[in-house]
C-alpha cells in the first residue's frame, strides 16, 4: 500500500474528505496555483488546514502524485529523514 494511503487512513474522515476535495479542485484547475514548490527538491506542498499534502507534479501531463500526507508539525521530519 502506498505511503500516502496509509497516511490518509490515520486521519479523521472529515480531514480526509477535505484533502481529497482540495486536491481534486487543484487538478481540475491549475495545480501550480494550489501547490507550492519545496526548496531543494522537485516536490510540492498543499496546505489543507493544519495538514500538508506533499506531491510530485508532472508539468507536461499535469498529473498530481501524492507522496505523503500529515500534520504540518511532523510531515517535513518524516519526509526528509
C-alpha positions in Angstrom: 0.0 0.0 0.0 1.4 3.4 -0.9 2.5 5.6 2.0 0.1 8.4 1.2 -2.9 6.0 1.6 -1.5 4.8 5.0 -1.2 8.5 6.0 -4.7 9.2 4.9 -6.1 6.3 6.9 -4.6 7.7 10.0 -6.5 11.0 9.6 -10.1 11.6 10.6 -12.8 11.1 8.0 -13.6 14.8 7.6 -9.9 15.7 7.2 -9.5 13.0 4.5 -12.5 14.3 2.6 -11.3 17.9 2.8 -7.8 16.9 1.5 -9.3 14.8 -1.4 -11.7 17.7 -2.3 -8.8 20.3 -2.4 -6.6 18.0 -4.5 -9.4 17.3 -6.9 -10.1 21.0 -7.2 -6.4 21.7 -7.9 -6.3 19.0 -10.6 -9.4 20.4 -12.3 -8.0 23.9 -12.5 -4.3 24.7 -12.2 -2.3 22.6 -9.8 0.6 25.0 -9.8 -1.5 27.7 -8.2 -2.7 25.4 -5.3 0.7 23.8 -4.7 3.9 25.5 -3.7 7.3 24.0 -4.6 9.5 22.8 -1.8 13.0 24.2 -1.6 15.8 21.8 -2.6 13.6 19.1 -4.2 11.1 18.5 -7.0 8.1 18.0 -4.7 5.3 20.5 -4.0 3.1 21.0 -0.9 -0.5 21.9 -0.5 -1.8 23.4 2.8 -5.1 22.0 4.0 -5.8 23.4 7.4 -3.2 22.0 9.8 -2.2 19.3 7.3 0.0 19.2 4.3 -0.1 17.1 1.2 3.3 16.5 -0.4 3.1 15.7 -4.1 5.1 15.4 -7.3 3.5 17.3 -10.1 4.4 16.4 -13.7 4.5 19.6 -15.7 3.9 18.0 -19.1 0.9 15.8 -18.3 -0.2 18.0 -15.3 -0.7 14.9 -13.1 -0.5 15.1 -9.3 1.1 12.2 -7.5 0.6 12.5 -3.7 3.5 11.1 -1.7 2.8 11.9 1.9 0.0 13.5 3.9 0.3 14.6 7.5 0.2 17.3 10.1 2.5 20.2 9.4 4.4 19.6 12.7 5.5 16.2 11.6 5.3 15.9 7.8 8.7 17.5 6.9 10.5 15.5 9.6 9.1 12.3 8.1 9.7 13.5 4.5 13.4 14.4 4.8 14.8 11.8 7.3 
